[in-house]
Amino acid sequence: MISASRLTKSYGPTRAVDALTFEVRPGVVTGFLGPNGSGKSTTMRMVMGLDHPDSGAVTIGGQRFHDLRWPLREIGALLEAKAIHPGRSAHDHLLAMAQTNSIPKPRVDEVLGLVGLDSVARRKAGKFSLGMSQRLGIASALLGDPGVLLFDEPINGLDPEGILWVRNLLKSLAAEGRTIFVSSHLMSEMALTATDLVVIGRGRLIADTTVDDFIASNTEATVLVRSPGADRLAVALRAAGAGVRSREAGALLVTGLDASRIGDVALTEGLALHELSPVQASLEEVFMELTSDMVDFHGQTPVEVGA
Amino acid sequence: MTTATLTTPLPALDHGHAGLANQVRSEWTKLRSVRSTWICLIIVFVAGIGLSALVSNIEAGHWNHLGLAERASFDPVRFSQTGSFLSQFVVGVLGALVITSEYATGSIRTTLAITSKRTTVLAAKLLVIGVVVFVVAEVTAFASFFIGQAVLLAHGAKALPAGSSILTQVHSSAIPYVSLADGGALRAVFLSGTYLLLLALLACAIGFVIRHTAGAIAAFVGILLVLPLIVSVLPSSVAQSFEKYLPSNLGLAMTLVTTRKTEFAGVLFTPWTATCLLVVYAAAAMALAGWLLVRRDA
């Protein structure tokens, strides 16, 4: 469980995180969404005790980071995959981490095996690809067998097989009852992986909900209709109170009427239907719409904070 | 790729907390697992004994051309410690790198995100780099001393007469060599290694404050090399009152065998006073490092 309460952080005149309150519950994967510079990384750094909040607080299982007795055993994090001394081997990197929290040495080899890096454990981390570095970062997060895990953009640089692997790993870690908090700019990926969502923009909370509710509450139900008499159908549907947009020749996007009512209207007009299918807005579309509104509304580009 | 599930849960630790002993073990692993550490330590040792042999050989070879005054300031101990002119920068680089390499790679955030007390990280790093540099520097200082004396002996050097000290060697016509039992020799050799220890700690603390490798090393070199140049352009009466406080001159004072009337008379502190002052400098830098480390965002 991660609880943030009115978390606020400014860098000079830039308010990176603004009175952010949210909860991340155990047992499911929680996606952390926001455009670049929206304060995701800053928030994650504050969870890990790296940046000090100006006000507000964030707790891990009820405790602030600096009160944890064995931090690595409580919360594991992948914040920056490439943040490793290039001349040190993956094994020694993890061993040095393990020693700080009295984690037995065999555990190092175990997590290296888990992420598939056992064959390159003695190679210098500087020679690793971004994908291998991501795997090493995931291994370091898992090192202390923690109940709470934070991943900042964990699939960056991974190949499709690696992405699938991370998706399954996150889900199985959540299924074990752990709290999983994952940031990503790949909304489609979050739609596949996450159950809960925390969405922020310009450091403020936009939504703290489930993926399904987020999409449902932010989109109108839309139906895709194909008909040889699309033009006539459009007139009839508008007359019935629907919103109609033309997508391409012979295809309409209809809002305000459900599929059965549209079918009825077509029958009344004596028009054939070649397709009648409800369209599920993707998380990505919803997210883009929400955040672009926000940016437009404020009339300025959010400032990139941190790296 | 398998759907990985952690098969063996880690046994919980119900007692204690991540403390200094844990962090010291971790910092030692980090220090020994990068090549730059070993390169720096090998340079310290090889430069120490190599320059001792070389300089002692050259000085002994010139003995017959030396005037009385020069013979009076012939210091077999100092010649043997010539390597520390180089080593002071090498241990400075090593001390700074211990922390600035973590800032350069970003791994400092890993280090701080697995430890609840930041001051523990500072203490562990200083402890590990301090012990390692101290051991290597003392071994080097004593090895250099014995090699230097052996070279002088090979040139026909004579031991100081019983009851005399290095102070009285001026009356000898033979090249002198000294043993550790001779006045001040043991202290000078020991403090030669101690000087390197204190510089490594100073550089490490500077690294914590500046957080950039190039910046920290530039500051460290500036303190040792540039500060004396700046002081030297001041009016000599002003310069004289400042000179003895310079870390480089404290190092010179620490390794002097005698406080007899020489070119340094009255200019330098006594060896132990100089040591204490350098300890104060290093401690002040460490305190500043700790104060900033706790307050700054990582």
Contacts between the chains, C-beta under 8 A, distances in Angstrom:
chain1	res1	chain2	res2	distance
A	45	B	109	7.5
A	45	B	297	7.4
A	45	B	298	7.5
A	48	B	109	7.7
A	48	B	113	4.2
A	49	B	112	7.2
A	49	B	113	6.7
A	49	B	116	7.3
A	50	B	109	5.5
A	50	B	112	5.9
A	50	B	113	5.9
A	50	B	297	6.6
A	50	B	298	4.2
A	51	B	297	4.2
A	51	B	298	7.1
A	52	B	295	7.8
A	52	B	297	6.2
A	65	B	116	6.8
A	66	B	116	5.1
A	66	B	117	7.4
A	67	B	116	6.9
A	68	B	116	5.2
A	69	B	16	7.2
A	69	B	17	3.7
A	69	B	18	6.8
A	69	B	116	7.2
A	70	B	13	5.8
A	70	B	17	6.5
A	70	B	18	5.4
A	71	B	18	6.6
A	71	B	113	7.2
A	71	B	114	5.4
A	71	B	115	6.4
A	71	B	116	5.3
A	72	B	18	7.6
A	72	B	114	4.3
A	73	B	10	6.9
A	73	B	12	7.5
A	73	B	13	6.8
A	77	B	113	5.8
A	79	B	109	5.9
A	79	B	110	7.6
A	79	B	113	7.1
A	80	B	106	5.0
A	80	B	109	6.8
A	82	B	105	7.6
A	82	B	106	7.0
A	83	B	105	5.7
A	83	B	106	3.4
A	83	B	107	4.8
A	83	B	109	6.2
A	83	B	110	5.9
A	84	B	105	6.2
A	84	B	107	5.7
A	84	B	110	7.9
A	85	B	30	7.5
A	85	B	34	6.1
A	85	B	101	6.0
A	85	B	102	7.5
A	85	B	105	5.4
A	85	B	107	5.9
A	86	B	105	6.9
A	87	B	34	4.6
A	87	B	35	5.8
A	87	B	36	7.1
A	88	B	30	7.2
A	88	B	33	4.9
A	88	B	34	5.6
A	89	B	33	6.7
A	92	B	29	6.0
A	92	B	30	7.7
A	92	B	33	3.8
A	93	B	33	7.9
A	95	B	29	5.4
A	96	B	26	4.6
A	96	B	27	7.6
A	96	B	29	4.2
A	96	B	30	4.8
A	96	B	33	7.3
A	97	B	26	7.1
A	97	B	110	6.8
A	97	B	114	5.8
A	99	B	22	6.0
A	99	B	25	4.2
A	99	B	26	4.1
A	99	B	29	6.0
A	100	B	18	5.7
A	100	B	22	5.0
A	100	B	23	5.7
A	100	B	25	7.9
A	100	B	26	4.5
A	100	B	114	5.3
A	100	B	115	5.7
A	101	B	18	5.2
A	101	B	22	6.6
A	101	B	114	6.3
A	102	B	13	6.1
A	102	B	16	7.8
A	102	B	18	7.3
A	102	B	22	5.9
A	103	B	10	6.6
A	104	B	10	8.0
A	107	B	10	6.4
A	110	B	8	6.8
A	114	B	4	5.0
A	114	B	6	7.0
A	115	B	4	7.6
A	116	B	1	6.6
A	140	B	110	6.9
A	142	B	6	6.7
A	144	B	10	6.6
A	144	B	114	7.8
A	145	B	6	6.3
A	145	B	9	5.8
A	145	B	10	3.7
A	161	B	1	6.1
A	162	B	1	7.7
A	164	B	1	7.4
A	165	B	1	4.4
A	165	B	3	7.9
A	165	B	4	7.6
A	168	B	3	4.3
A	168	B	4	7.8
A	169	B	3	7.1
A	169	B	4	5.4
A	172	B	3	5.6
A	172	B	4	7.0
A	172	B	5	4.9
A	173	B	5	7.9
A	173	B	6	7.9
A	176	B	5	6.8
A	176	B	6	7.3
